Amino acid sequence: MVKMPPTDQLVKKFERSIHVFVQLCEQAGPEWSGLFIRILRARALRSSLALSGFEVSVQDALAAVDNEDPIDCDKASFQALAGYQSAISFLLTRCKSSDFRFNKEALLAVQFMICEHEKGAHAGSFRIGARSSAIHSDDYSSGPDGGVHDTGRDKLLLDVSSDEPAIGRAARARHDILRLRPFSRGNGRVARCLHTAILSRHYGVDPAVVSIDEYIAQNAPYVRELFNLALIGHATAWFEYFVEAHARHMQRVLREATESARIHEKLLGLVATKGLPARGALALLQSIMGLDVRNSSYKNSADISINLASRDLKSLVDARLLVAKGDKRGRSYQVADDLLGYCREYRKVSRE
């Protein structure tokens, strides 16, 4: 029997994890999966912005996901959050169309949404007059003004649409944008957005499920070292790293999802014993997963009006399942002390 190459084994492991995650979402129901994926999106969004130098909280990232006002975030950072979220949502919507292509206009639209509010970003345009970063391939060339020729962009788009395995295409597109730097600003965010969208479209899952921005943010210096090696012709390690990163991160997501679904099932029983609606378990679960609960976030989780959300949260406080903090617009909720054991159980799994 021929021994399977390590990268092929990891790709298969990654794909099996996606399959199991999809099955778990179907079993646990849309209410649980909707909340879990929104929190995944917020974490990935925060991590991608951190890689570009923006300091934001997961709480504010969740507000951006929900199209709500920021909680504790400066204007520039929240505009960056909202722009990146819009770009991901745009690609998620467009990728559902069978005739969608990652063409020049799609890239320009993504960069426009990401950098619309940033001064000097020339949002929606390829850069002019800036020297290309080190280019060591005959497949790409810089123009006489230092800008990037259309041949470079055409080659990039050809690679994105090729028959290469999905993780390979995603890693190549990420590398090519970082190498060519076709925009004045936002190249890293465009690269990460495109990387995630390619995999999301290929596997038919939400971008948050296949995003490894959180994993990359924890290993950023090493990834930069791999990128520099790839620039001088040693690209194998770059591609192998991303295969391994996707496999490892998807395993972590699956562990967290399994534990989160298990806890949610227990919480459903708990709120039932208190005579409260089942949707109240979502508020408890959000706090257990590390995010304060607010009227706006619970409203989106339970898909109810803001007034009904307020009544539900008050009922959970009265039942001593939640504890309120702050007043009026700044009010948030956390699980009561009796439920802190669930928090410890979830944190243990999420840190493995």
VOBA-1610 file (N, C-alpha, C; in pm, whole numbers, padded with zeros to 5 digits, always signed):
BEGIN
Met+00084-00119+00000Met+00000+00000+00000Met+00088+00125+00000Val+00054+00222-00089Val+00132+00345-00098Val+00096+00436+00020Lys+00197+00487+00088Lys+00172+00575+00202Lys+00126+00712+00154Met+00016+00757+00212Met-00039+00886+00173Met+00050+00999+00224Pro+00080+01098+00137Pro+00161+01212+00182Pro+00095+01282+00300Pro+00174+01335+00392Pro+00117+01401+00510Pro+00016+01510+00476Thr+00043+01590+00371Thr-00050+01697+00338Thr-00185+01642+00292Asp-00183+01532+00218Asp-00309+01471+00175Asp-00387+01419+00296Gln-00317+01363+00392Gln-00382+01315+00513Gln-00447+01432+00587Leu-00377+01544+00595Leu-00430+01661+00665Leu-00550+01720+00592Val-00546+01723+00460Val-00661+01773+00382Val-00784+01687+00409Lys-00764+01555+00409Lys-00875+01465+00436Lys-00928+01484+00579Lys-00837+01506+00674Lys-00877+01531+00813Lys-00958+01660+00821Phe-00914+01763+00752Phe-00984+01892+00747Phe-01124+01874+00689Glu-01134+01801+00580Glu-01263+01782+00514Glu-01358+01696+00598Arg-01303+01597+00668Arg-01387+01517+00758Arg-01442+01603+00871Ser-01359+01692+00924Ser-01403+01780+01032Ser-01516+01872+00985Ile-01504+01924+00864Ile-01612+02007+00809Ile-01741+01927+00799His-01730+01804+00749His-01848+01718+00734His-01915+01692+00869Val-01835+01662+00970Val-01890+01636+01104Val-01953+01763+01161Phe-01890+01878+01137Phe-01944+02004+01186Phe-02081+02032+01123Val-02092+02012+00994Val-02220+02034+00925Val-02328+01943+00982Gln-02292+01817+01008Gln-02387+01724+01068Gln-02430+01770+01207Leu-02334+01820+01285Leu-02364+01870+01419Leu-02461+01987+01413Cys-02441+02077+01318Cys-02531+02192+01301Cys-02673+02146+01269Glu-02684+02044+01185Glu-02817+01992+01150Glu-02884+01929+01271Gln-02807+01858+01353Gln-02862+01790+01470Gln-02900+01889+01580Ala-02814+01989+01603Ala-02835+02082+01714Ala-02937+02189+01682Gly-02963+02212+01554Gly-03065+02308+01515Gly-03013+02445+01478Pro-03094+02521+01404Pro-03050+02652+01353Pro-03027+02756+01461Glu-03099+02747+01574Glu-03080+02847+01680Glu-02939+02837+01737Trp-02899+02714+01774Trp-02763+02697+01827Trp-02658+02728+01722Ser-02672+02672+01602Ser-02569+02691+01499Ser-02558+02838+01458Gly-02673+02910+01457Gly-02667+03052+01422Gly-02583+03131+01521Leu-02603+03104+01651Leu-02524+03174+01753Leu-02378+03134+01746Phe-02350+03006+01734Phe-02211+02960+01733Phe-02135+03019+01615Ile-02197+03021+01497Ile-02129+03073+01378Ile-02111+03224+01388Arg-02208+03296+01446Arg-02191+03441+01465Arg-02072+03470+01555Ile-02054+03390+01659Ile-01940+03411+01748Ile-01810+03374+01677Leu-01811+03270+01596Leu-01693+03238+01514Leu-01658+03354+01422Arg-01760+03412+01358Arg-01737+03526+01270Arg-01673+03641+01346Ala-01725+03670+01465Ala-01672+03781+01544Ala-01526+03757+01581Arg-01492+03636+01619Arg-01353+03605+01655Arg-01261+03617+01534Ala-01307+03565+01419Ala-01225+03574+01298Ala-01209+03719+01254Leu-01316+03797+01265Leu-01313+03938+01227Leu-01215+04014+01314Arg-01223+03992+01445Arg-01131+04058+01537Arg-00986+04023+01504Ser-00961+03896+01475Ser-00824+03850+01449Ser-00769+03909+01319Ser-00854+03914+01215Ser-00808+03971+01089Ser-00773+04119+01105Leu-00856+04191+01179Leu-00827+04333+01202Leu-00703+04351+01287Ala-00680+04261+01383Ala-00560+04268+01467Ala-00435+04252+01382Leu-00440+04165+01281Leu-00326+04145+01192Leu-00295+04270+01111Ser-00395+04359+01098Ser-00374+04484+01025Ser-00354+04603+01119Gly-00336+04574+01250Gly-00303+04679+01344Gly-00419+04746+01414Phe-00541+04694+01396Phe-00658+04750+01464Phe-00686+04669+01591Glu-00698+04739+01703Glu-00728+04673+01830Glu-00877+04683+01859Val-00947+04571+01847Val-01090+04569+01873Val-01123+04446+01958Ser-01234+04450+02025Ser-01276+04338+02108Ser-01368+04244+02029Val-01379+04122+02076Val-01474+04029+02014Val-01616+04082+02030Gln-01641+04151+02141Gln-01774+04208+02165Gln-01809+04310+02057Asp-01715+04397+02021Asp-01740+04495+01915Asp-01747+04427+01779Ala-01668+04322+01760Ala-01675+04247+01634Ala-01812+04183+01617Leu-01869+04133+01727Leu-02004+04075+01719Leu-02106+04182+01686Ala-02087+04303+01739Ala-02176+04413+01705Ala-02170+04444+01556Ala-02050+04438+01498Ala-02035+04460+01354Ala-02104+04348+01275Val-02089+04225+01319Val-02156+04112+01254Val-02307+04132+01254Asp-02359+04185+01366Asp-02503+04204+01381Asp-02552+04337+01325Asn-02459+04415+01267Asn-02494+04547+01213Asn-02551+04638+01323Glu-02490+04630+01440Glu-02531+04712+01553Glu-02422+04815+01584Asp-02454+04911+01672Asp-02358+05014+01709Asp-02244+04955+01792Pro-02125+05015+01784Pro-02012+04965+01865Pro-02036+04985+02013Ile-01967+04905+02092Ile-01981+04912+02238Ile-01868+04993+02299Asp-01746+04962+02263Asp-01630+05033+02318Asp-01519+05031+02214Cys-01538+05108+02108Cys-01448+05101+01993Cys-01440+05238+01929Asp-01320+05282+01890Asp-01307+05410+01823Asp-01365+05402+01682Lys-01394+05517+01626Lys-01464+05524+01498Lys-01388+05456+01386Ala-01258+05481+01376Ala-01178+05424+01267Ala-01175+05272+01274Ser-01160+05219+01394Ser-01154+05073+01410Ser-01288+05009+01377Phe-01397+05075+01418Phe-01528+05016+01390Phe-01561+05025+01241Gln-01518+05132+01175Gln-01536+05140+01030Gln-01460+05029+00960Ala-01339+04998+01012Ala-01262+04887+00955Ala-01333+04754+00978Leu-01390+04737+01098Leu-01468+04616+01128Leu-01585+04602+01033Ala-01663+04710+01021Ala-01782+04706+00938Ala-01747+04683+00791Gly-01637+04744+00746Gly-01595+04727+00607Gly-01556+04584+00576Tyr-01480+04523+00666Tyr-01437+04384+00644Tyr-01557+04290+00649Gln-01650+04315+00743Gln-01770+04235+00752Gln-01854+04247+00624Ser-01862+04368+00569Ser-01936+04389+00444Ser-01873+04314+00329Ala-01739+04314+00324Ala-01669+04243+00216Ala-01694+04093+00224Ile-01687+04037+00346Ile-01715+03894+00363Ile-01859+03862+00324Ser-01954+03947+00367Ser-02095+03925+00335Ser-02118+03934+00184Phe-02050+04029+00120Phe-02062+04044-00026Phe-02017+03917-00097Leu-01900+03865-00059Leu-01849+03744-00123Leu-01936+03622-00090Leu-01986+03616+00033Leu-02074+03505+00071Leu-02198+03503-00017Thr-02255+03621-00042Thr-02375+03631-00126Thr-02342+03599-00272Arg-02235+03657-00324Arg-02201+03639-00465Arg-02157+03496-00495Cys-02090+03432-00398Cys-02041+03296-00421Cys-02154+03194-00439Lys-02274+03231-00399Lys-02388+03141-00416Lys-02431+03131-00563Ser-02387+03227-00642Ser-02420+03226-00785Ser-02321+03138-00860Ser-02372+03049-00943Ser-02284+02956-01015Ser-02195+03026-01117Asp-02236+03144-01162Asp-02155+03214-01263Asp-02062+03319-01203Phe-02053+03324-01069Phe-01963+03421-01007Phe-01819+03382-01028Arg-01734+03480-01056Arg-01591+03459-01071Arg-01515+03559-00985Phe-01401+03514-00934Phe-01314+03605-00858Phe-01235+03689-00959Asn-01304+03779-01027Asn-01238+03857-01132Asn-01191+03993-01078Lys-01140+04074-01168Lys-01084+04203-01129Lys-01188+04290-01058Glu-01309+04294-01112Glu-01412+04378-01052Glu-01448+04330-00912Ala-01448+04200-00889Ala-01478+04147-00756Ala-01370+04189-00656Leu-01243+04181-00697Leu-01133+04222-00610Leu-01142+04372-00577Leu-01173+04452-00677Leu-01185+04596-00655Leu-01301+04626-00559Ala-01411+04554-00574Ala-01525+04575-00485Ala-01491+04539-00342Val-01419+04429-00324Val-01379+04386-00189Val-01287+04491-00126Gln-01188+04537-00201Gln-01096+04636-00145Gln-01168+04768-00116Phe-01266+04805-00199Phe-01341+04928-00175Phe-01416+04919-00042Met-01484+04807-00018Met-01559+04792+00107Met-01467+04791+00228Ile-01352+04728+00213Ile-01257+04718+00325Ile-01194+04852+00358Cys-01165+04933+00258Cys-01086+05055+00279Cys-01160+05185+00249Glu-01292+05178+00236Glu-01369+05294+00194Glu-01344+05418+00281His-01325+05399+00410His-01313+05512+00501His-01169+05546+00537Glu-01072+05480+00474Glu-00933+05502+00510Glu-00866+05603+00417Lys-00811+05705+00475Lys-00747+05810+00398Lys-00625+05756+00323Gly-00615+05791+00195Gly-00502+05749+00114Gly-00508+05606+00065Ala-00624+05539+00084Ala-00634+05398+00045Ala-00670+05381-00102His-00717+05491-00168His-00762+05483-00308His-00858+05365-00324Ala-00962+05365-00239Ala-01056+05253-00235Ala-01119+05229-00370Gly-01119+05103-00412Gly-01179+05064-00539Gly-01089+05081-00659Ser-00959+05105-00635Ser-00864+05124-00746Ser-00736+05048-00718Phe-00674+04999-00825Phe-00541+04942-00811Phe-00441+05055-00792Arg-00336+05029-00722Arg-00242+05134-00687Arg-00163+05181-00810Ile-00120+05304-00804Ile-00043+05363-00914Ile+00081+05429-00853Gly+00195+05400-00911Gly+00317+05468-00871Gly+00391+05407-00754Ala+00332+05310-00687Ala+00401+05245-00576Ala+00480+05126-00627Arg+00597+05106-00574Arg+00680+04995-00619Arg+00625+04864-00566Ser+00625+04764-00654Ser+00577+04633-00612Ser+00675+04573-00511Ser+00623+04493-00418Ser+00711+04421-00326Ser+00791+04320-00406Ala+00893+04263-00344Ala+00984+04172-00414Ala+00909+04070-00498Ile+00934+04071-00628Ile+00868+03979-00720Ile+00975+03894-00784His+00967+03764-00764His+01072+03675-00810His+01021+03568-00904Ser+00913+03601-00978Ser+00857+03503-01069Ser+00836+03567-01205Asp+00867+03494-01312Asp+00847+03546-01446Asp+00698+03557-01479Asp+00613+03494-01397Asp+00470+03500-01422Asp+00411+03636-01385Tyr+00484+03716-01312Tyr+00437+03846-01269Tyr+00542+03950-01308Ser+00497+04071-01332Ser+00592+04175-01365Ser+00540+04309-01316Ser+00632+04401-01287Ser+00591+04535-01245Ser+00604+04629-01364Gly+00512+04726-01366Gly+00511+04819-01477Gly+00623+04920-01469Pro+00641+04999-01573Pro+00749+05097-01574Pro+00737+05201-01464Asp+00610+05222-01413Asp+00593+05321-01306Asp+00599+05255-01169Gly+00635+05128-01167Gly+00639+05058-01040Gly+00509+04991-01004Gly+00402+05021-01080Gly+00273+04957-01054Gly+00274+04815-01108Val+00164+04744-01086Val+00157+04605-01127Val+00084+04594-01260His+00147+04527-01358His+00085+04507-01488His-00042+04423-01475Asp-00133+04436-01572Asp-00252+04351-01577Asp-00214+04205-01585Thr-00097+04173-01643Thr-00058+04031-01654Thr-00049+03968-01518Gly-00001+04044-01419Gly+00006+03991-01284Gly-00132+03963-01228Arg-00225+04055-01247Arg-00360+04035-01197Arg-00428+03921-01269Asp-00408+03912-01401Asp-00471+03803-01476Asp-00419+03669-01429Lys-00289+03659-01402Lys-00232+03534-01354Lys-00289+03498-01218Leu-00303+03597-01131Leu-00360+03575-01000Leu-00501+03519-01012Leu-00582+03581-01097Leu-00720+03536-01110Leu-00728+03399-01174Leu-00637+03368-01263Leu-00633+03236-01324Leu-00603+03131-01217Asp-00509+03161-01127Asp-00475+03068-01020Asp-00594+03044-00929Val-00669+03149-00899Val-00784+03136-00810Val-00890+03045-00870Ser-00903+03047-01002Ser-01008+02971-01068Ser-00959+02837-01122Ser-00838+02797-01090Ser-00780+02676-01148Ser-00835+02551-01084Asp-00789+02434-01132Asp-00835+02305-01081Asp-00752+02256-00962Glu-00663+02338-00912Glu-00581+02303-00797Glu-00671+02279-00676Pro-00634+02190-00582Pro-00714+02170-00461Pro-00743+02302-00391Ala-00858+02308-00325Ala-00908+02434-00272Ala-00811+02501-00174Ile-00753+02425-00081Ile-00661+02487+00014Ile-00539+02542-00059Gly-00491+02472-00159Gly-00378+02521-00238Gly-00412+02650-00310Arg-00531+02656-00371Arg-00574+02778-00441Arg-00585+02895-00344Ala-00643+02868-00227Ala-00662+02974-00128Ala-00527+03027-00079Ala-00434+02937-00047Ala-00302+02978+00000Ala-00226+03052-00109Arg-00242+03006-00234Arg-00173+03073-00345Arg-00228+03214-00366Ala-00361+03229-00362Ala-00421+03361-00379Ala-00376+03456-00268Arg-00372+03405-00147Arg-00327+03486-00033Arg-00184+03532-00055His-00098+03438-00095His+00043+03470-00116His+00060+03569-00230Asp-00013+03550-00340Asp+00004+03635-00457Asp-00037+03779-00429Ile-00146+03798-00356Ile-00188+03936-00325Ile-00087+04001-00231Leu-00038+03928-00133Leu+00063+03984-00043Leu+00191+04016-00118Arg+00223+03935-00219Arg+00347+03955-00294Arg+00334+04070-00393Leu+00223+04075-00465Leu+00205+04179-00566Leu+00163+04313-00508Arg+00093+04309-00392Arg+00043+04431-00329Arg-00022+04522-00431Pro-00133+04477-00491Pro-00195+04555-00599Pro-00269+04680-00552Phe-00290+04695-00421Phe-00365+04810-00370Phe-00277+04898-00282Ser-00315+05023-00269Ser-00240+05114-00183Ser-00250+05074-00037Arg-00368+05027+00005Arg-00389+04981+00141Arg-00486+04863+00138Gly-00480+04783+00245Gly-00576+04675+00260Gly-00538+04544+00194Asn-00412+04532+00146Asn-00373+04409+00078Asn-00387+04285+00167Gly-00345+04299+00294Gly-00355+04185+00385Gly-00499+04143+00408Arg-00586+04241+00429Arg-00726+04208+00452Arg-00793+04150+00327Val-00759+04205+00211Val-00813+04148+00086Val-00765+04004+00069Ala-00636+03981+00099Ala-00581+03846+00085Ala-00652+03747+00178Arg-00674+03789+00302Arg-00742+03700+00397Arg-00887+03677+00358Cys-00952+03782+00311Cys-01091+03772+00269Cys-01105+03677+00151Leu-01016+03690+00053Leu-01020+03604-00065Leu-00989+03459-00029His-00889+03439+00054His-00851+03306+00102His-00974+03234+00162Thr-01042+03305+00251Thr-01158+03246+00319Thr-01271+03221+00221Ala-01295+03314+00129Ala-01407+03301+00036Ala-01389+03182-00058Ile-01266+03159-00101Ile-01241+03045-00190Ile-01281+02914-00123Leu-01243+02898+00004Leu-01275+02775+00076Leu-01423+02768+00110Ser-01481+02882+00146Ser-01624+02885+00178Ser-01707+02841+00058Arg-01670+02891-00058Arg-01745+02853-00179Arg-01724+02707-00213His-01602+02659-00201His-01572+02521-00239His-01645+02421-00150Tyr-01647+02447-00019Tyr-01706+02351+00075Tyr-01852+02382+00111Gly-01903+02496+00064Gly-02042+02528+00088Gly-02076+02556+00233Val-01983+02616+00306Val-02006+02649+00447Val-01984+02798+00469Asp-02031+02846+00584Asp-02012+02987+00619Asp-01862+03018+00624Pro-01822+03138+00578Pro-01679+03174+00582Pro-01616+03160+00719Ala-01693+03184+00825Ala-01638+03175+00960Ala-01589+03036+00994Val-01649+02935+00933Val-01614+02796+00963Val-01474+02763+00911Val-01437+02817+00797Val-01308+02783+00734Val-01204+02894+00748Ser-01240+03004+00813Ser-01142+03110+00835Ser-01038+03065+00936Ile-00911+03093+00906Ile-00805+03062+01003Ile-00736+03190+01051Asp-00806+03302+01040Asp-00747+03428+01083Asp-00710+03425+01231Glu-00793+03362+01313Glu-00764+03353+01456Glu-00638+03271+01480Tyr-00625+03161+01407Tyr-00506+03074+01420Tyr-00381+03149+01372Ile-00393+03219+01259Ile-00279+03292+01202Ile-00235+03404+01296Ala-00332+03473+01358Ala-00299+03583+01448Ala-00214+03536+01565Gln-00232+03410+01605Gln-00155+03356+01717Gln-00015+03311+01674Asn+00007+03305+01542Asn+00136+03259+01489Asn+00193+03355+01385Ala+00158+03483+01397Ala+00190+03580+01292Ala+00340+03590+01260Pro+00431+03596+01358Pro+00574+03607+01322Pro+00623+03490+01237Tyr+00578+03369+01270Tyr+00621+03251+01194Tyr+00565+03256+01052Val+00442+03301+01036Val+00381+03310+00903Val+00455+03413+00819Arg+00496+03524+00879Arg+00574+03624+00804Arg+00707+03566+00759Glu+00768+03485+00843Glu+00894+03419+00807Glu+00873+03325+00687Leu+00764+03250+00688Leu+00733+03160+00576Leu+00708+03239+00448Phe+00640+03352+00461Phe+00613+03436+00344Phe+00744+03487+00283Asn+00836+03530+00366Asn+00965+03579+00316Asn+01044+03468+00247Leu+01035+03346+00301Leu+01101+03232+00235Leu+01037+03204+00100Ala+00904+03215+00093Ala+00835+03190-00034Ala+00874+03292-00139Leu+00905+03415-00095Leu+00944+03519-00189Leu+01073+03485-00263Ile+01161+03408-00196Ile+01288+03374-00260Ile+01287+03231-00316Gly+01166+03180-00336Gly+01154+03053-00407Gly+01126+02930-00324His+01114+02945-00192His+01088+02830-00104His+00942+02832-00060Ala+00853+02803-00155Ala+00711+02818-00129Ala+00646+02694-00069Thr+00714+02580-00073Thr+00653+02456-00025Thr+00610+02467+00120Ala+00695+02525+00204Ala+00662+02536+00346Ala+00539+02623+00368Trp+00521+02724+00283Trp+00403+02812+00294Trp+00275+02731+00274Phe+00272+02652+00167Phe+00151+02575+00138Phe+00129+02465+00242Glu+00236+02400+00283Glu+00222+02294+00384Glu+00171+02351+00516Tyr+00218+02472+00549Tyr+00173+02533+00675Tyr+00023+02557+00672Phe-00029+02608+00561Phe-00171+02640+00556Phe-00257+02514+00557Val-00209+02408+00498Val-00283+02281+00506Val-00292+02236+00653Glu-00177+02240+00722Glu-00175+02201+00862Glu-00258+02296+00948Ala-00249+02426+00921Ala-00324+02525+00999Ala-00474+02501+00986His-00519+02475+00864His-00662+02451+00844His-00707+02324+00916Ala-00627+02220+00909Ala-00664+02095+00975Ala-00670+02113+01126Arg-00570+02179+01183Arg-00565+02199+01327Arg-00679+02290+01375His-00699+02401+01302His-00802+02495+01345His-00941+02434+01333Met-00965+02356+01229Met-01097+02295+01213Met-01122+02193+01322Gln-01018+02123+01367Gln-01033+02032+01480Gln-01072+02108+01606Arg-01010+02223+01627Arg-01044+02304+01744Arg-01187+02354+01735Val-01228+02402+01618Val-01366+02448+01600Val-01464+02335+01630Leu-01433+02215+01583Leu-01522+02101+01604Leu-01531+02066+01753Arg-01419+02071+01825Arg-01421+02045+01969Arg-01508+02148+02042Glu-01488+02275+02007Glu-01567+02380+02071Glu-01714+02366+02038Ala-01744+02335+01912Ala-01883+02322+01870Ala-01951+02206+01942Thr-01881+02096+01954Thr-01937+01978+02022Thr-01969+02010+02167Glu-01875+02077+02235Glu-01897+02113+02375Glu-02007+02217+02388Ser-02009+02315+02299Ser-02112+02419+02302Ser-02251+02359+02282Ala-02264+02267+02187Ala-02394+02203+02162Ala-02437+02120+02282Arg-02341+02053+02346Arg-02372+01972+02464Arg-02424+02060+02577Ile-02356+02172+02601Ile-02399+02265+02706Ile-02536+02324+02674His-02556+02359+02546His-02685+02416+02506His-02799+02320+02535Glu-02778+02193+02512Glu-02880+02093+02541Glu-02915+02093+02689Lys-02815+02103+02775Lys-02840+02108+02919Lys-02913+02237+02958Leu-02875+02346+02895Leu-02939+02474+02926Leu-03086+02475+02886Leu-03119+02407+02778Leu-03259+02397+02737Leu-03342+02332+02847Gly-03288+02228+02908Gly-03357+02163+03019Gly-03369+02254+03139Leu-03263+02334+03164Leu-03262+02423+03280Leu-03369+02531+03267Val-03376+02599+03152Val-03476+02706+03136Val-03617+02649+03137Ala-03633+02525+03090Ala-03765+02461+03092Ala-03813+02442+03236Thr-03722+02403+03324Thr-03760+02383+03465Thr-03800+02514+03532Lys-03754+02626+03476Lys-03788+02757+03532Lys-03913+02815+03466Gly-03971+02741+03371Gly-04090+02789+03301Gly-04061+02901+03203Leu-03937+02908+03154Leu-03895+03013+03061Leu-03889+02959+02918Pro-03901+03046+02818Pro-03894+02999+02678Pro-03757+02940+02644Ala-03755+02841+02555Ala-03632+02772+02520Ala-03526+02867+02465Arg-03570+02974+02398Arg-03472+03065+02337Arg-03382+03132+02441Gly-03427+03135+02568Gly-03344+03194+02672Gly-03212+03123+02692Ala-03206+02996+02651Ala-03080+02921+02661Ala-02971+02984+02576Leu-03008+03053+02470Leu-02909+03117+02383Leu-02837+03230+02456Ala-02910+03305+02538Ala-02846+03413+02615Ala-02746+03354+02714Leu-02786+03246+02780Leu-02696+03182+02875Leu-02572+03128+02805Leu-02593+03066+02689Leu-02481+03006+02616Leu-02383+03112+02567Gln-02434+03227+02521Gln-02344+03333+02473Gln-02251+03378+02585Ser-02305+03393+02704Ser-02221+03434+02817Ser-02121+03325+02853Ile-02165+03200+02850Ile-02076+03089+02881Ile-01961+03082+02780Met-01988+03122+02655Met-01885+03121+02551Met-01796+03244+02557Gly-01815+03329+02660Gly-01720+03437+02685Gly-01759+03575+02641Leu-01883+03595+02594Leu-01926+03727+02551Leu-02041+03775+02638Asp-02035+03902+02682Asp-02147+03960+02753Asp-02270+03960+02662Val-02387+03945+02723Val-02512+03945+02648Val-02573+04085+02656Arg-02615+04136+02543Arg-02686+04263+02538Arg-02819+04243+02467Asn-02907+04339+02486Asn-03039+04328+02421Asn-03025+04303+02272Ser-02933+04379+02208Ser-02919+04369+02063Ser-02867+04233+02019Ser-02767+04181+02090Ser-02711+04052+02049Ser-02810+03938+02074Tyr-02883+03945+02188Tyr-02981+03840+02217Tyr-03097+03848+02118Lys-03137+03970+02082Lys-03243+03988+01982Lys-03207+03917+01851Asn-03082+03932+01810Asn-03038+03868+01685Asn-03028+03717+01700Ser-02985+03669+01816Ser-02975+03526+01838Ser-03112+03459+01835Ala-03208+03520+01905Ala-03340+03460+01920Ala-03436+03500+01808Asp-03395+03598+01725Asp-03479+03647+01616Asp-03613+03696+01668Ile-03608+03788+01765Ile-03727+03845+01826Ile-03712+03997+01831Ser-03817+04065+01873Ser-03813+04211+01883Ser-03727+04253+02002Ile-03686+04378+02000Ile-03601+04429+02108Ile-03678+04433+02239Asn-03809+04461+02233Asn-03890+04465+02355Asn-03904+04326+02417Leu-03928+04225+02331Leu-03939+04089+02383Leu-03804+04041+02436Ala-03695+04082+02372Ala-03562+04047+02419Ala-03539+04104+02560Ser-03581+04228+02582Ser-03566+04290+02714Ser-03644+04213+02820Arg-03766+04172+02785Arg-03847+04097+02882Arg-03784+03962+02913Asp-03734+03894+02809Asp-03668+03764+02830Asp-03549+03777+02924Leu-03466+03877+02901Leu-03346+03893+02983Leu-03381+03927+03128Lys-03486+04008+03145Lys-03532+04037+03282Lys-03579+03910+03352Ser-03650+03825+03276Ser-03698+03699+03333Ser-03582+03609+03373Leu-03476+03608+03292Leu-03358+03526+03324Leu-03286+03580+03448Val-03287+03713+03465Val-03230+03773+03586Val-03315+03737+03707Asp-03446+03749+03692Asp-03537+03717+03802Asp-03524+03570+03844Ala-03493+03483+03747Ala-03476+03340+03776Ala-03336+03309+03828Arg-03254+03412+03844Arg-03118+03399+03895Arg-03028+03313+03806Leu-03053+03327+03677Leu-02968+03260+03578Leu-02870+03359+03514Leu-02909+03485+03509Leu-02823+03592+03459Leu-02809+03699+03565Val-02699+03774+03556Val-02675+03889+03643Val-02657+04011+03554Ala-02730+04119+03584Ala-02722+04242+03504Ala-02607+04329+03552Lys-02542+04397+03453Lys-02434+04492+03484Lys-02464+04623+03412Gly-02439+04734+03477Gly-02455+04863+03412Gly-02600+04907+03406Asp-02619+05026+03348Asp-02754+05084+03340Asp-02785+05126+03197Lys-02912+05126+03167Lys-02966+05176+03041Lys-02892+05119+02921Arg-02837+05206+02835Arg-02776+05159+02710Arg-02651+05075+02733Gly-02587+05096+02847Gly-02465+05021+02875Gly-02489+04889+02945Arg-02615+04852+02961Arg-02645+04730+03037Arg-02607+04606+02959Ser-02547+04513+03031Ser-02514+04382+02974Ser-02541+04276+03080Tyr-02529+04150+03040Tyr-02565+04039+03128Tyr-02459+03930+03121Gln-02436+03868+03236Gln-02347+03752+03245Gln-02418+03642+03323Val-02372+03518+03303Val-02435+03408+03375Val-02410+03421+03525Ala-02507+03374+03600Ala-02496+03377+03746Ala-02391+03277+03794Asp-02351+03293+03919Asp-02245+03209+03976Asp-02276+03060+03967Asp-02402+03023+03977Asp-02439+02882+03973Asp-02406+02816+03839Leu-02387+02898+03735Leu-02359+02843+03602Leu-02213+02855+03561Leu-02130+02904+03652Leu-01988+02924+03617Leu-01916+02793+03587Gly-01967+02683+03637Gly-01907+02553+03605Gly-01910+02525+03456Tyr-02018+02567+03389Tyr-02025+02551+03244Tyr-01917+02635+03175Cys-01892+02755+03229Cys-01787+02842+03172Cys-01652+02773+03179Arg-01623+02712+03293Arg-01495+02643+03308Arg-01484+02525+03213Glu-01592+02451+03196Glu-01592+02337+03105Glu-01565+02381+02961Tyr-01630+02492+02920Tyr-01612+02540+02783Tyr-01472+02594+02762Arg-01420+02672+02858Arg-01285+02729+02844Arg-01181+02618+02835Lys-01200+02512+02909Lys-01104+02402+02905Lys-01096+02344+02765Val-01210+02324+02700Val-01210+02268+02564Val-01154+02368+02464Ser-01190+02496+02477Ser-01148+02596+02379Ser-00998+02623+02384Arg-00932+02587+02496Arg-00788+02613+02508Arg-00704+02492+02474Glu-00765+02379+02447Glu-00689+02257+02415Glu-00618+02271+02282
//
